[in-house]
Amino acid sequence: METLIGLAVGLLLGAVPTGAGMHIRSRRSRQALEDRLAEERQRLEEDLERNLLRREQEIREEAERKAEERAEAREAEAKKRLEEVTERERESREREEKVIRKLEALDEKETHLVERENRLEQEKKDLEERGREVDRLEEERKKRLEEVSGYSLEDARKELVAVLKDDARREAESYVREVEADAKARAQAKAVDVMATAIQRWAGEYVAERTVSVVTLPGDEMKGRIIGREGRNIRALERELGVDIIVDDTPGAVVVSCFNPMRRTIAVRVLEELVEDGRIHPERIEKAVKKQQEAMDAEVKEAGENALMDADVHGVPEDLVNIVGQLKFRTSYTQNVLHHSIEVAHFAGIMAAELGLDPVLARRAGLLHDIGKAVDHEHEGGHAAIGGDLGRKYKEKAEVVNAIEGHHFDVDAISPYTPLIHAADALSAARPGARREQMTSYIKRLEELEAIAGRFPGVAQAYALQAGRELRVIARQDEMDDQGAFLLSRKIAHEIEDELTYPGEIKVTVIRETRATEVAH
């Protein structure tokens, strides 16, 4: 125990100096640390001051640079504005000089005008003086004439007027007779020319629009297949169908030409079937023709039966029914003949009932009145006479046959049904919308004529007259002289020759009008 106490006391006595030493060393370390911190603070303060000075210098330099740039920009802007002001001043001086020159020219013109006005005033005075002198001389001449002739001026005037009236009347009568004779001769010649022209134009239109049909093809390569090797397909088609097939350079189409409307219709249907099928050879053509002919026969019979039913006509022989059905494929002035015949039957029946006649007989005669048009391409003579022969062939009543033959008054009427059918025929043809002219090509040609003239400079208006046989062009008077009008007519005529196809001649007349207008106050 004692031993332990001694040991503890020893340790305590030894630790006291050790703790004092450690305390002294700690103070010295803290002092050194404080000194280093003070030095570091001083160093940092010096660096911060140097950085502040450097940054201040940079800011000052940057500010000076921006100030110089702004000064240069302001100087450039000022220079640009100065140049603009200088340019405007130059333009202003030029305009001022132009105005001065114009004013000088106006002053010079005004001077000339004043001089001219003075000259005109002097000439006016001279003319007035000469006029007074002429009046004086005229009075003296009249007095001398009266003294020499022994007539007063009024008596001489009356005598002269009477003589001139007699001479003028005789000359006028002679001239009128000559004009009348010439007008009659010209009118007759013109009438013949107009009739011939009308016949020629209508015949051409009929052939072009009533005897041909166009079949549309999917492509031009189909034309070669229709023609076939060495033309065997087209020959087979024309032989089987009895039509002319025209394969020309018209894109995507061929033309079927035939006066028989049924054959033409069958041909169109056969071609459409072959084109759709794609197989075209003589054996296939023969089968297609036979098929379409059978379909056509059935369609004709059905059309005839429906027409008889619509017109309430019964007891017609089967062969005559088929002939009635063929009228479906005939047109007259673009009016379907079958529909026209049904209308005539109804009109005739209504009027017959009003007049106390037999409406059944009237409807029968009305339905059959144009029956000859179904076969007029196979027989000679007019359709009325052919229809009368058909009526007699199928044992129709005499009143019906006479109405068919005489509905155009080609034969004398033996019953009131004949003039009745004539009236019903006229009503059906003349009612609004029944018939229309095929004027598409006609209007197109007139528009093309006027359009050709309108392309030339100096043309005010252009009018196609006399069914397109004359083109009258109104020229602007201020853009063209008389010689220019002659040249314009020649140019338009050459242009028409190059662009259009037309029968006969087209007369081009250029009119350049000059008008002088004055107002009397």
Backbone torsions as a table, in degrees:
resi	resn	phi	psi	omega
1	MET	NA	-49.9	178.1
2	GLU	-60.9	-40.1	178.4
3	THR	-58.2	-45.0	-179.9
4	LEU	-64.0	-40.3	179.4
5	ILE	-63.3	-42.7	179.9
6	GLY	-62.0	-42.5	179.7
7	LEU	-60.9	-40.4	-178.0
8	ALA	-67.8	-40.8	179.7
9	VAL	-63.8	-39.7	180.0
10	GLY	-62.4	-41.8	-179.5
11	LEU	-64.5	-41.0	179.1
12	LEU	-62.7	-45.7	-179.2
13	LEU	-63.1	-34.0	179.6
14	GLY	-77.8	-27.1	-176.5
15	ALA	-78.6	-23.5	-177.9
16	VAL	-63.3	-50.3	178.9
17	PRO	-64.6	-34.4	-179.4
18	THR	-64.8	-42.8	179.0
19	GLY	-65.4	-37.0	178.7
20	ALA	-65.5	-39.2	179.5
21	GLY	-64.6	-41.1	-178.8
22	MET	-65.9	-38.3	178.6
23	HIS	-62.6	-41.6	-179.3
24	ILE	-65.1	-42.8	-179.1
25	ARG	-64.7	-37.8	179.8
26	SER	-63.9	-41.5	178.4
27	ARG	-63.5	-41.9	-179.9
28	ARG	-64.2	-40.5	179.7
29	SER	-64.5	-41.7	179.0
30	ARG	-64.0	-40.3	179.4
31	GLN	-63.7	-42.8	179.6
32	ALA	-63.7	-38.6	179.5
33	LEU	-65.1	-41.4	178.0
34	GLU	-63.3	-38.8	179.1
35	ASP	-64.7	-43.2	179.2
36	ARG	-63.7	-39.3	178.9
37	LEU	-63.9	-39.2	179.0
38	ALA	-65.0	-41.1	178.1
39	GLU	-64.5	-41.8	-179.9
40	GLU	-64.4	-40.1	178.5
41	ARG	-62.5	-43.2	-179.7
42	GLN	-62.9	-43.1	179.5
43	ARG	-62.5	-42.9	179.1
44	LEU	-63.4	-39.5	178.5
45	GLU	-63.8	-38.9	179.1
46	GLU	-67.1	-41.4	178.4
47	ASP	-63.2	-42.7	-179.4
48	LEU	-62.2	-40.2	179.8
49	GLU	-65.0	-42.9	179.1
50	ARG	-63.0	-42.1	178.6
51	ASN	-62.6	-40.2	178.8
52	LEU	-63.2	-42.4	179.3
53	LEU	-64.0	-44.4	179.7
54	ARG	-62.9	-43.5	179.6
55	ARG	-64.1	-37.5	177.5
56	GLU	-64.0	-39.0	179.5
57	GLN	-66.3	-41.5	179.3
58	GLU	-63.6	-43.6	179.7
59	ILE	-61.6	-41.6	179.8
60	ARG	-63.6	-41.1	179.7
61	GLU	-66.7	-43.3	178.5
62	GLU	-60.7	-41.5	179.1
63	ALA	-64.3	-40.9	178.8
64	GLU	-64.5	-39.1	-179.9
65	ARG	-64.9	-45.4	179.1
66	LYS	-64.1	-36.4	178.0
67	ALA	-64.0	-39.7	178.3
68	GLU	-65.7	-40.2	179.9
69	GLU	-64.4	-44.5	178.7
70	ARG	-62.2	-38.6	179.2
71	ALA	-64.6	-41.1	178.9
72	GLU	-65.7	-40.2	179.1
73	ALA	-63.4	-43.9	178.3
74	ARG	-63.0	-37.0	179.7
75	GLU	-67.3	-41.5	178.1
76	ALA	-65.0	-42.8	178.1
77	GLU	-61.7	-42.7	179.3
78	ALA	-64.6	-38.0	179.2
79	LYS	-66.1	-42.0	179.0
80	LYS	-63.1	-44.9	178.3
81	ARG	-63.3	-36.0	177.8
82	LEU	-64.2	-41.5	178.1
83	GLU	-63.4	-42.3	179.0
84	GLU	-62.4	-44.5	178.8
85	VAL	-61.8	-40.2	179.4
86	THR	-64.0	-42.3	179.1
87	GLU	-63.5	-42.5	179.0
88	ARG	-64.5	-38.6	177.1
89	GLU	-63.3	-39.0	178.8
90	ARG	-64.8	-46.7	178.1
91	GLU	-61.9	-39.6	178.8
92	SER	-63.0	-40.0	178.0
93	ARG	-65.0	-40.7	179.2
94	GLU	-63.5	-45.3	178.3
95	ARG	-62.3	-39.0	179.2
96	GLU	-63.1	-40.7	178.3
97	GLU	-64.7	-41.1	177.8
98	LYS	-61.8	-44.2	179.0
99	VAL	-61.4	-40.5	179.8
100	ILE	-63.5	-42.3	179.5
101	ARG	-64.6	-40.3	178.5
102	LYS	-63.8	-40.9	178.8
103	LEU	-63.7	-39.3	178.3
104	GLU	-64.6	-42.1	178.6
105	ALA	-63.4	-40.8	178.4
106	LEU	-64.2	-39.4	176.9
107	ASP	-62.4	-40.6	179.9
108	GLU	-65.9	-42.8	177.8
109	LYS	-62.8	-40.8	179.6
110	GLU	-61.8	-39.3	177.6
111	THR	-62.3	-45.0	179.1
112	HIS	-63.4	-40.0	-179.8
113	LEU	-64.1	-40.8	178.2
114	VAL	-62.7	-43.5	178.3
115	GLU	-63.0	-42.4	179.7
116	ARG	-65.7	-39.3	178.1
117	GLU	-62.2	-40.0	178.2
118	ASN	-63.5	-42.9	179.0
119	ARG	-63.5	-43.7	179.8
120	LEU	-62.6	-39.3	178.6
121	GLU	-62.6	-40.6	179.1
122	GLN	-68.0	-40.6	178.1
123	GLU	-64.6	-37.1	178.0
124	LYS	-61.1	-44.3	178.3
125	LYS	-61.9	-41.9	178.5
126	ASP	-62.7	-41.7	179.2
127	LEU	-65.1	-39.4	177.9
128	GLU	-63.1	-40.2	179.1
129	GLU	-65.5	-42.0	178.2
130	ARG	-65.8	-37.2	177.4
131	GLY	-61.6	-43.5	178.0
132	ARG	-63.4	-37.5	179.3
133	GLU	-66.7	-40.6	178.0
134	VAL	-63.3	-42.4	178.0
135	ASP	-60.4	-41.2	179.9
136	ARG	-64.8	-42.9	179.3
137	LEU	-66.2	-37.0	178.9
138	GLU	-63.3	-41.0	178.2
139	GLU	-63.1	-43.5	178.5
140	GLU	-62.3	-40.4	-180.0
141	ARG	-64.1	-41.9	178.9
142	LYS	-61.4	-43.1	-179.2
143	LYS	-63.3	-40.9	179.6
144	ARG	-65.7	-41.7	178.2
145	LEU	-61.7	-42.6	179.1
146	GLU	-62.3	-40.3	179.6
147	GLU	-66.3	-40.6	-176.6
148	VAL	-73.6	-44.1	-174.8
149	SER	-82.7	-22.2	-176.2
150	GLY	79.4	3.9	177.2
151	TYR	-105.8	145.0	170.6
152	SER	-77.5	164.7	-178.2
153	LEU	-61.2	-40.0	-179.1
154	GLU	-67.1	-41.3	178.7
155	ASP	-64.6	-42.4	179.5
156	ALA	-63.5	-38.3	179.6
157	ARG	-64.8	-44.8	179.1
158	LYS	-61.6	-43.6	179.7
159	GLU	-62.9	-43.0	179.8
160	LEU	-65.3	-41.5	-180.0
161	VAL	-63.0	-41.5	179.7
162	ALA	-62.4	-45.6	179.3
163	VAL	-62.0	-44.8	-178.9
164	LEU	-65.1	-35.4	178.3
165	LYS	-63.4	-45.2	179.2
166	ASP	-61.4	-47.4	-179.9
167	ASP	-62.4	-43.3	-178.8
168	ALA	-65.0	-38.1	-179.5
169	ARG	-65.1	-43.8	-179.8
170	ARG	-64.5	-44.4	180.0
171	GLU	-65.4	-39.1	179.8
172	ALA	-64.6	-42.0	178.9
173	GLU	-63.0	-43.0	178.6
174	SER	-64.1	-42.1	-179.4
175	TYR	-65.8	-40.0	179.8
176	VAL	-63.0	-42.4	178.2
177	ARG	-62.1	-42.9	178.3
178	GLU	-62.5	-43.0	-179.7
179	VAL	-64.4	-41.5	179.5
180	GLU	-62.6	-44.1	179.1
181	ALA	-62.9	-44.3	179.5
182	ASP	-65.0	-40.5	-180.0
183	ALA	-63.5	-41.1	178.3
184	LYS	-62.4	-44.2	179.9
185	ALA	-63.7	-44.2	179.5
186	ARG	-65.4	-40.2	-179.3
187	ALA	-62.9	-41.9	179.7
188	GLN	-64.3	-45.2	179.7
189	ALA	-64.0	-40.1	180.0
190	LYS	-65.8	-40.3	179.5
191	ALA	-61.4	-44.2	178.4
192	VAL	-61.8	-42.9	-180.0
193	ASP	-64.0	-42.3	179.7
194	VAL	-63.3	-43.7	-179.9
195	MET	-64.6	-43.3	179.3
196	ALA	-63.5	-41.4	178.7
197	THR	-63.4	-43.0	-179.8
198	ALA	-62.5	-43.8	179.8
199	ILE	-63.1	-44.4	-178.4
200	GLN	-63.8	-45.6	-177.9
201	ARG	-65.8	-44.6	-177.7
202	TRP	-68.9	-37.9	178.9
203	ALA	-61.8	-43.1	179.3
204	GLY	-63.5	-40.7	179.4
205	GLU	-65.7	-39.9	-179.3
206	TYR	-62.4	-47.5	-179.4
207	VAL	-62.8	-39.2	-175.9
208	ALA	-73.4	-34.3	-171.1
209	GLU	-111.5	-11.7	-176.0
210	ARG	-112.2	-14.3	-176.2
211	THR	-117.7	7.3	178.7
212	VAL	-129.9	152.7	174.2
213	SER	-135.4	149.0	-177.2
214	VAL	-110.2	131.1	176.7
215	VAL	-108.2	122.0	-178.7
216	THR	-81.2	135.0	-179.1
217	LEU	-110.8	151.3	178.1
218	PRO	-70.6	-20.6	179.1
219	GLY	-170.5	162.8	-177.2
220	ASP	-69.6	-19.2	179.1
221	GLU	-67.2	-21.5	179.0
222	MET	-67.5	-25.5	178.3
223	LYS	-60.2	-41.5	179.2
224	GLY	-64.0	-35.5	179.2
225	ARG	-72.2	-33.5	176.5
226	ILE	-66.7	-40.0	179.2
227	ILE	-69.3	-42.3	178.8
228	GLY	78.6	174.2	179.9
229	ARG	-67.1	122.9	-179.4
230	GLU	55.8	24.9	174.6
231	GLY	79.1	17.7	-175.1
232	ARG	-70.4	-34.9	-178.7
233	ASN	-68.4	-46.5	-177.4
234	ILE	-68.4	-33.1	175.9
235	ARG	-65.9	-41.2	178.6
236	ALA	-64.4	-40.4	178.6
237	LEU	-62.6	-48.5	-178.2
238	GLU	-65.3	-36.0	-180.0
239	ARG	-70.0	-44.1	-177.4
240	GLU	-73.7	-35.5	-174.0
241	LEU	-93.9	-22.6	-177.8
242	GLY	70.7	36.1	179.9
243	VAL	-131.7	170.3	172.7
244	ASP	-103.9	128.5	178.1
245	ILE	-108.9	119.9	-175.6
246	ILE	-105.6	116.1	176.8
247	VAL	-111.9	104.8	-178.9
248	ASP	-121.5	-158.9	-177.0
249	ASP	-85.8	11.4	176.0
250	THR	-65.1	123.4	-174.9
251	PRO	-69.5	130.5	172.5
252	GLY	66.7	29.5	-178.4
253	ALA	-161.5	152.4	168.6
254	VAL	-127.4	156.8	-175.0
255	VAL	-113.3	133.8	175.9
256	VAL	-108.3	123.9	-176.6
257	SER	-120.0	129.0	177.7
258	CYS	-170.8	141.5	177.5
259	PHE	-76.2	-23.7	179.4
260	ASN	-83.6	112.3	-174.9
261	PRO	-65.1	-32.0	-180.0
262	MET	-69.9	-43.8	177.4
263	ARG	-60.9	-41.7	-179.5
264	ARG	-63.3	-41.2	178.6
265	THR	-64.3	-44.7	178.0
266	ILE	-60.9	-41.5	-179.4
267	ALA	-62.9	-41.4	179.5
268	VAL	-63.1	-43.3	-179.2
269	ARG	-67.0	-39.2	177.8
270	VAL	-62.5	-45.6	179.9
271	LEU	-62.5	-43.2	179.4
272	GLU	-62.1	-39.6	178.1
273	GLU	-65.3	-45.4	-179.2
274	LEU	-64.4	-41.1	-179.5
275	VAL	-64.9	-40.8	179.4
276	GLU	-67.1	-38.2	-179.3
277	ASP	-74.9	-37.4	178.9
278	GLY	91.1	-18.3	179.4
279	ARG	-94.3	114.2	-177.9
280	ILE	-128.1	109.2	174.2
281	HIS	-154.9	164.7	-172.6
282	PRO	-54.9	-40.9	-179.2
283	GLU	-66.4	-42.3	179.1
284	ARG	-66.8	-36.1	178.2
285	ILE	-63.0	-44.1	-179.6
286	GLU	-61.0	-42.3	179.2
287	LYS	-66.5	-41.9	-179.3
288	ALA	-64.9	-40.2	179.1
289	VAL	-63.3	-44.4	-179.9
290	LYS	-62.7	-41.4	-180.0
291	LYS	-63.0	-45.3	-178.0
292	GLN	-71.5	-32.2	176.7
293	GLN	-65.6	-41.4	176.6
294	GLU	-64.3	-41.5	177.8
295	ALA	-64.3	-37.1	179.0
296	MET	-66.1	-42.7	178.4
297	ASP	-59.6	-43.1	178.8
298	ALA	-65.5	-40.6	-179.8
299	GLU	-66.5	-39.2	178.6
300	VAL	-63.7	-45.3	179.9
301	LYS	-62.7	-43.1	179.6
302	GLU	-64.5	-40.5	178.9
303	ALA	-63.6	-40.7	178.6
304	GLY	-64.7	-43.1	179.7
305	GLU	-65.5	-41.7	178.3
306	ASN	-63.7	-38.3	178.8
307	ALA	-64.0	-43.6	177.9
308	LEU	-62.1	-38.0	179.5
309	MET	-68.5	-43.1	179.6
310	ASP	-62.6	-38.9	-178.0
311	ALA	-85.7	-3.9	-179.4
312	ASP	58.4	49.7	178.2
313	VAL	-117.8	132.5	-175.1
314	HIS	-129.6	166.3	176.0
315	GLY	73.5	30.8	179.5
316	VAL	-95.6	133.2	179.5
317	PRO	-57.9	151.6	-175.3
318	GLU	-61.6	-40.8	179.6
319	ASP	-63.1	-37.9	178.9
320	LEU	-70.9	-30.7	174.8
321	VAL	-61.5	-43.7	178.9
322	ASN	-63.1	-38.3	179.3
323	ILE	-66.0	-40.0	175.9
324	VAL	-60.4	-41.7	179.6
325	GLY	-63.2	-29.5	179.2
326	GLN	-66.1	-21.8	178.4
327	LEU	-63.6	-17.0	177.9
328	LYS	-60.4	-28.6	-176.4
329	PHE	-101.0	17.4	175.6
330	ARG	-117.2	144.1	175.7
331	THR	-128.4	152.0	175.5
332	SER	-133.0	113.0	-175.5
333	TYR	54.5	42.1	179.7
334	THR	70.3	3.5	177.0
335	GLN	-95.0	127.8	179.0
336	ASN	-63.3	126.5	-173.0
337	VAL	-67.7	-34.8	179.8
338	LEU	-66.3	-46.8	177.2
339	HIS	-62.1	-38.7	178.3
340	HIS	-62.4	-42.1	-179.4
341	SER	-65.5	-38.7	177.8
342	ILE	-64.7	-41.0	177.8
343	GLU	-62.7	-44.3	179.1
344	VAL	-60.5	-39.6	178.9
345	ALA	-61.3	-45.3	179.7
346	HIS	-65.9	-45.5	178.8
347	PHE	-59.9	-44.5	-178.7
348	ALA	-63.8	-41.4	179.2
349	GLY	-64.3	-41.1	179.1
350	ILE	-64.0	-46.7	-178.1
351	MET	-68.3	-36.2	178.9
352	ALA	-63.3	-41.9	178.7
353	ALA	-62.6	-39.6	178.7
354	GLU	-66.6	-31.7	-177.3
355	LEU	-91.5	-0.3	-179.9
356	GLY	81.6	18.2	177.7
357	LEU	-95.9	179.1	-177.9
358	ASP	-81.5	108.5	-178.4
359	PRO	-67.5	-29.9	179.3
360	VAL	-63.9	-47.5	178.5
361	LEU	-64.1	-38.8	179.6
362	ALA	-65.0	-42.6	178.8
363	ARG	-64.5	-38.6	179.2
364	ARG	-62.9	-46.6	179.2
365	ALA	-64.9	-38.9	178.9
366	GLY	-65.0	-41.8	-179.7
367	LEU	-66.5	-34.6	-175.2
368	LEU	-95.9	2.6	-171.5
369	HIS	-64.8	-30.8	-180.0
370	ASP	-106.6	23.1	-176.6
371	ILE	-60.6	-27.7	179.5
372	GLY	-65.0	-23.2	-179.4
373	LYS	-68.3	-20.1	179.1
374	ALA	-70.3	-26.3	-175.4
375	VAL	-129.5	15.6	-176.2
376	ASP	-67.8	-18.4	177.1
377	HIS	-79.6	-8.3	-179.1
378	GLU	-107.3	-7.6	-177.6
379	HIS	-133.4	156.9	176.3
380	GLU	-87.0	150.1	179.0
381	GLY	106.9	173.6	179.4
382	GLY	-77.0	161.5	-175.8
383	HIS	-66.0	-29.0	178.8
384	ALA	-66.0	-45.7	179.3
385	ALA	-66.0	-40.3	178.3
386	ILE	-64.0	-40.7	178.0
387	GLY	-64.2	-38.4	176.6
388	GLY	-61.8	-41.1	177.6
389	ASP	-63.3	-39.5	177.9
390	LEU	-64.9	-39.7	178.5
391	GLY	-61.4	-43.5	178.0
392	ARG	-67.0	-37.1	-179.3
393	LYS	-61.4	-38.6	-177.0
394	TYR	-101.1	23.9	169.8
395	LYS	59.0	42.0	174.5
396	GLU	-76.7	159.1	-179.8
397	LYS	-64.4	155.8	-177.8
398	ALA	-60.3	-37.1	-179.8
399	GLU	-64.4	-38.7	179.7
400	VAL	-68.4	-44.4	179.8
401	VAL	-61.9	-43.3	179.5
402	ASN	-65.4	-37.4	177.6
403	ALA	-65.4	-38.2	178.5
404	ILE	-66.0	-47.4	-177.7
405	GLU	-69.9	-31.9	-171.7
406	GLY	-108.4	14.7	-178.1
407	HIS	-72.1	-9.0	169.3
408	HIS	-113.2	17.9	179.5
409	PHE	60.4	33.3	175.1
410	ASP	-76.3	-24.9	176.4
411	VAL	-130.6	163.0	-179.8
412	ASP	-71.5	144.5	179.6
413	ALA	-78.6	138.4	177.2
414	ILE	-109.9	-3.7	180.0
415	SER	-152.6	163.5	178.0
416	PRO	-68.8	-10.1	-179.1
417	TYR	-71.3	-27.6	-179.1
418	THR	-65.8	-55.4	175.5
419	PRO	-63.6	-27.1	177.3
420	LEU	-64.1	-45.2	178.4
421	ILE	-66.3	-36.3	176.7
422	HIS	-60.5	-45.2	179.5
423	ALA	-64.8	-43.6	179.7
424	ALA	-63.9	-39.1	177.3
425	ASP	-61.2	-43.8	179.2
426	ALA	-65.8	-38.7	179.0
427	LEU	-63.5	-44.5	-178.8
428	SER	-65.2	-37.8	-178.0
429	ALA	-75.8	-32.5	-172.4
430	ALA	-96.2	-7.2	-177.9
431	ARG	-65.0	150.8	-177.7
432	PRO	-59.5	128.6	176.9
433	GLY	89.3	-3.7	-177.1
434	ALA	-71.0	-46.5	-177.2
435	ARG	-127.8	149.2	177.6
436	ARG	-141.9	149.2	177.9
437	GLU	-79.5	145.7	174.1
438	GLN	-83.4	88.9	-171.0
439	MET	-106.3	8.7	-176.2
440	THR	-60.7	-52.3	-179.3
441	SER	-66.0	-35.6	-179.4
442	TYR	-63.5	-49.8	-179.9
443	ILE	-65.0	-38.8	179.6
444	LYS	-61.8	-41.0	179.8
445	ARG	-65.8	-40.6	178.0
446	LEU	-63.2	-42.4	179.5
447	GLU	-64.7	-38.1	178.7
448	GLU	-66.0	-40.2	177.2
449	LEU	-59.7	-48.7	-178.9
450	GLU	-66.1	-35.0	179.6
451	ALA	-67.6	-38.4	178.6
452	ILE	-61.2	-45.5	179.4
453	ALA	-65.4	-37.3	-177.1
454	GLY	-68.0	-15.6	-179.8
455	ARG	-76.2	-16.7	-175.7
456	PHE	-85.7	141.2	177.5
457	PRO	-68.0	146.5	179.1
458	GLY	89.8	0.7	-179.6
459	VAL	-94.1	123.5	178.2
460	ALA	-89.0	-49.1	-179.3
461	GLN	-144.5	156.5	176.1
462	ALA	-141.4	134.7	-176.9
463	TYR	-131.6	127.2	174.4
464	ALA	-90.1	124.0	-175.5
465	LEU	-121.9	169.0	175.4
466	GLN	51.6	52.9	177.6
467	ALA	57.0	35.2	177.9
468	GLY	82.5	11.4	179.3
469	ARG	-92.7	-5.5	176.6
470	GLU	-142.7	139.3	177.5
471	LEU	-121.9	117.4	178.8
472	ARG	-106.2	126.9	-174.9
473	VAL	-116.0	126.5	176.8
474	ILE	-96.2	115.8	-178.1
475	ALA	-94.7	151.2	175.8
476	ARG	-76.0	123.8	-173.1
477	GLN	-65.7	-34.3	-175.6
478	ASP	-82.9	-7.4	-179.0
479	GLU	-110.3	1.1	-173.6
480	MET	-154.2	140.3	175.1
481	ASP	-98.8	-176.8	-177.1
482	ASP	-63.7	-39.7	178.7
483	GLN	-64.7	-38.1	176.8
484	GLY	-63.4	-33.4	178.3
485	ALA	-65.3	-41.9	177.0
486	PHE	-62.5	-43.3	179.1
487	LEU	-64.5	-39.3	-179.8
488	LEU	-62.8	-42.5	179.5
489	SER	-62.5	-39.0	179.7
490	ARG	-67.6	-41.9	179.5
491	LYS	-64.3	-42.4	179.9
492	ILE	-64.5	-41.3	179.0
493	ALA	-61.8	-42.8	178.1
494	HIS	-64.6	-39.0	179.2
495	GLU	-64.5	-39.8	178.0
496	ILE	-64.4	-42.5	178.7
497	GLU	-60.7	-36.0	-177.5
498	ASP	-77.5	-32.1	-169.8
499	GLU	-102.9	-29.7	-171.2
500	LEU	-112.8	154.0	171.9
501	THR	-115.8	125.7	-172.4
502	TYR	-155.1	152.4	175.6
503	PRO	-83.2	148.3	174.4
504	GLY	73.6	-142.8	-175.4
505	GLU	-125.6	155.7	174.2
506	ILE	-124.3	119.9	-178.4
507	LYS	-89.3	127.0	179.5
508	VAL	-106.5	119.7	-179.2
509	THR	-120.1	120.5	177.5
510	VAL	-102.9	126.2	-177.6
511	ILE	-112.4	121.6	175.6
512	ARG	-119.1	107.7	-171.9
513	GLU	-98.3	135.3	174.0
514	THR	-117.5	123.8	-179.2
515	ARG	-117.9	134.2	174.7
516	ALA	-115.1	119.0	-174.4
517	THR	-124.3	134.3	175.9
518	GLU	-141.0	147.5	-177.5
519	VAL	-109.2	127.3	177.2
520	ALA	-91.0	127.1	-179.1
521	HIS	-101.2	NA	NA
